[in-house]
């Protein structure tokens, strides 16, 4: 009887993959992406804000320069 149980069990190979609940895996991947992309999004937003300020200063300087020439 013991021999029958041993032979009916599937043999494990070296290529076995860790199996988990698919939803759990998706949540983990989503969390990793969120944790990675949120700080990057904040950096991009801050960079764009800074570029807007610099662009306004440049345009104000050009406008002031053109007004002085008139």
C-alpha positions in Angstrom: 0.0 0.0 0.0 2.8 2.4 0.9 4.5 1.6 -2.5 1.3 2.5 -4.3 1.1 5.9 -2.6 4.7 6.7 -3.4 4.3 5.8 -7.0 1.1 7.8 -7.5 2.7 11.0 -6.1 4.0 13.3 -8.9 7.8 13.5 -9.1 9.3 16.9 -8.5 11.7 18.2 -10.9 14.3 20.9 -10.5 12.2 23.3 -12.5 9.3 23.5 -10.1 8.0 27.0 -9.8 6.7 28.5 -6.6 3.0 28.4 -6.9 0.8 31.0 -5.3 -2.7 32.4 -5.5 -2.8 34.4 -8.8 -4.7 37.3 -7.2 -2.0 37.5 -4.5 0.7 37.7 -7.1 -1.2 40.4 -9.0 -1.6 42.4 -5.8 2.1 42.1 -5.0 3.1 43.2 -8.5 0.6 46.1 -8.3 2.0 47.2 -5.0 5.5 47.1 -6.2 4.7 49.1 -9.3 2.7 51.6 -7.2 5.6 52.0 -4.7 8.0 52.5 -7.5 5.9 54.8 -9.7 4.4 57.1 -7.1 7.8 58.7 -6.0 8.8 59.0 -9.7 5.5 60.7 -10.5 6.1 63.2 -7.7 9.6 63.9 -9.0 8.3 64.5 -12.5 5.6 66.8 -11.1 8.1 68.8 -9.2 10.4 69.0 -12.2 7.6 70.3 -14.4 6.7 72.9 -11.7 10.3 74.1 -11.6 10.5 74.2 -15.4 7.2 76.3 -15.5 8.7 78.8 -13.0 11.9 79.0 -15.0 10.0 79.4 -18.3 7.9 82.2 -16.8 11.0 84.0 -15.6 12.6 83.7 -19.0 9.4 85.1 -20.7 9.2 87.9 -18.2 12.8 88.8 -18.9 12.2 88.8 -22.6 9.1 90.9 -22.2 10.9 93.4 -20.0 13.8 93.5 -22.5 11.5 94.2 -25.4 9.6 96.9 -23.5 12.8 98.7 -22.7 13.8 98.8 -26.4 10.6 100.6 -27.4 
